[in-house]
Amino acid sequence: MRSMTAYAEVVRPLSAGQLRLALRSVNHKSLDLSVRLPPALFPLEASLRAQVREAAQRGKLDLAVEVQDDPSLEPRMNRALLRAVAKGWQEDAEWLNLPPLTAEAFFRLPGAFQAPATDLAERLEAPVREGLVALLETWNEGRAKEAGRLRPFFEAGLSRLAELRGRLQASAEAQAAELPDLYRQRIAQILEEARLAGQVPAERLLAEAGILAERQDVREELTRLSAHLDDFRERLAAGRLEGKAVDIWCQEVLRELNTTGSKCKRLDMTRAVMEAKGALDQIREQAANLE
């Protein structure tokens, strides 16, 4: 069980300077990976992306790789451009009434600095890969720790749903015992109002009342709800909760609660269903943090 929210950083010394890798992740419905590299390391981007995708399924990830204090990365002034600009400036300064060429004016020109010519990608491929392995390990540890903080919340939510399910079961038994007689009386009242009293056999009245009561019986829904709660409990105990799976689980539980709520004839059952929906929403909200 892992959260999608975590941060990890790794710093490795190099023969010249140091290598810093950082990975930040937040919630996202799919895998969205952003990689920031020095231009000299662009040849490594595809392999680094593949390495990260092996460790992550969902989330918005931001991977940053920095090479610090390496002399080979220092930009070089474009001397050829400077000579050409200075010569042209000097030749045309008089008739164009140009001010003297300044360093500030030159450095504003595109191409005033050239990217360093370096074999950095080749030299640092192994250190970068090794650093990324350590980074992903630290990152996954952080995700597991963050998910561990959610475990008490899931346990409390599951306990609350189980308690409410028990209340619904007790009320459902009472409702199942009450409904046949209530429907029989109601049907008899309707027949009397329609001046048809005595024209329908008592056995037929009892049968029709029983059919209506069976349609309002929620014990089957509560049995399925109990199975869903057991499944969640097993997954939580095994640490196998996943965000998408929990979302589907919540949909199934909500289906049973909605059906139960539509069949409720007792006020205490209606209240229990409403409370259960609230507890389910809280579980769904927190499960959105899981990968």
N, C-alpha and C positions, 0 to 999 in steps of 0.2 A: 504494500500500500504506500503510494507516494503522492505527495502534493505536487502541484504544478508551480508553486511559488517557492523560489529559493535563490540564493546568491552564493557564488564560490569564486575564490581568487587564488592563483598560484603564481609565485615568482621564482624564477630559476636563474642562477648566475651563468653568464657566458664568458668566454675568453676575453671578450671586449663588451662591456655593458651588461645588461640583464634582460631577461625575457619575462614579460608579464602577460598572463592570460586571465580573463575574467568572464564569467557566465552569469547572466541574470535571466530569470524566467518568471512569467506571470501567467494567469489563466488565459486560455484560448480554446475555442472549440476544436481546432485542429493544430497541426504543427506548423508554426511560422518562425523560420529561423533567419536571423539577420547576422551577418558576419562582417566585422570591421578589421581590416588588415592594413599594414603599410603597403604602398604600391609594390615594393620589392618582394612581398610575399604573396602577391596575387596568384602565382602559379600553384600555390598550395590550397587555394580556396575550395576547389571541388573535393579534394580528399578530406579536408577538415569538415566540410558539410556532411559527407558520408559518415564520418566517424561520430559526429554528434547525433545524426539520425538513428544510428544503431542503439543509442542510449536513451532516446526520448520518443514518445508516441504523440503527445499533445503538448500544447503550451506555446506561448510567444517567447522565443528565446533570443537573447542578444549576446553574441560571442564577440569579445574584443581581444585582439592579439597585438601587443606592443613590444617593440624592440627599443630599449632605452639605452642612451649613452654609447651607442656604437658609432665610432668615427666614420665607418663606411657609409652611414646613412646621412651624413651632413651634406646639404645641398651645395652645388657648385655654381658659381656665378657664370653666366653665359658671356665669356670674354669676347667671342667672335661678334655677338650681337652688340656688346658694348662698344667695340671698336667701330663697327659699321654705323651705329647711331651717333657716336661722337664725331666721326668724320663728316657725315651728312649734316649734322647740326652745325658744325663749324663752317661748312661751306655755305649754308643757307641762312646763317644767323643774321648777317648784316642786312641783306635785302628784305628778310622777313621780320626784322626787328625782334629777334628772339632773345630772351634772357639767357644767361649762361646755363648750360646743362648741369643739373644737380643730380645727386645720387637718388634723391626721393623720386624725381621724375623718371629716371631710368628704371628703378625697381618696380614702378607701377606698370611697366610694359609687360605684356604677356610673354613668357619665355625668358624673363630676366634671370631666372634661376633654372638650372637643369637638374633633373632627377639624378641622384647618384648612380653611377654605373657600378653595380655590385652583383656578386653571385650569392647574395644573402639567402635566397630561397633554397639553393642547393646546400649551403652550409648549415642552415638552421632547420632543415626538414625533420631530421631525427629529434632534436631537442623540442621542437614544436609539437610533434606527435606524442612524445613522452610526456610533455607538460600537459597536453590535452587529456591524456589518459588519467593523469593524477587529478586534473580539474574535474573531469566527469565523475570520478569516484567521490571526490569531496562534495560535489553538487548533489549526487544521488543520496549521500549520507544526510545532507541538509534537507532534501525533499522527504526522506523517510522520517526524519525527526519532526518536520513540520506536520506530516500526516499523523504522527503519533500524538500530537497535541489535539487532533480532531477526534481521536478514539473515545475519550470520555464523553464527548458531546454525542457521538453516535450511540454509545451505550445508553446514555440517558434518554435519547429520543426513542430508541428501541424499547426500553423499559416502559416509557410513557405509552407507546402504542400498544404494548402487550397489556398494560393495565386497562386501557380504554377498550381493548378488544374483549377483555374479561367482563367488563361492565356491560358491553353490548351483548355478550353471550347470555348473561343472566337475564337481561331485559328481553332478549329474543325468545328465551324459553317461556317467560311470562306472557309475552305477546302471542306466541303460538298457542298457548292454552286459552287465551281470552278471545281470540279472533273468531273461531267458529261460532260461538254463541252470539257474539256481537253481530256478525253477518247474518245469522239466522233471524235475530230480532229485527235487523234492518230490512231484510227481505220481507218478513211478515208485515212490517209496518207499511212498506210500499204496496204490498198486495191489498192490505186493508184500505189504504187511501184510494186504491184503484177499484175498490169494491169487488175484489177477487178473493177475499178471505175465505178459507175453507175449500177452495177449488183446487189447490195444489197439495198433494200428499205431503205429510210431515217428513217422510223419508227423502222426498225430492228436495225439500227445503234444506234438510241437513246436508245432503250431498252437495248442493250448490254452495252452501256456506263453507263447506270443507274445501271446495275447489278454490274459492276466493281467498280463504285463509292460507292455502298452500302457496298461492301466488305471492302473498305478502311475507312468506317465511324467509328470513334472512340467514338462517343457520348455515346454509350451503355457502353463502358468501363469506361468512365468518370462518368457516373451515378453510377456505382458500386463503383468507387473510392470515390465518395462523400459519399456514404453510409458507407464505411469503416472509413472515417474521422469522420463522425458523431458518429459512435460506439466508436471510440477511445476517442472522446471528452466527451461522456457520462461516460465512465469508469473512465477517469481522474477526472472529476468533482465529481464522487462518491467515489474516492479513491480506486477503485477496479482493478487497474493495477497489473497484475502478469507477472513475467518474461516469462514463457512458453506461456501464452496467447498472449503477445505482440510479441513474436517470430513468432507465427502462423499468427498473424495479419500482420506482416511485409511481410511474404511470400505471403499473398493474395494481398497486395498492390503492391508488386513487380510484381506479375503476371499481374495485370492490366497495370502497367507502361510498362512492356515488350511488351505486346500486342499493347498498344498505340504507343510505339516507332516503332514497326515493320510496322505500318500502316501510319506513318507520311510521308507526302509529302512536308511539309513546314519546312524550316530550324528553324524557331522560335519554332516550336513544338518539334523538336528534341532536341534543347537546353533546353527547359523546362523539358522534360523527364529526361535528364541527371542531371539537378539540383535537380529534385525531388528524383532521386535515391540516390544522395549524402545526401540529408536531411534524407531520410529513413535509410540509413546506420548509420547515427549518432544516430537516435532514437534507432535502434537495438543495437548499442554498449552500450548505457546507460541503456537500458532495461535489459541487461545482469546482472546488479547489483540487479535487483528486484527478490524477492523470487517467 
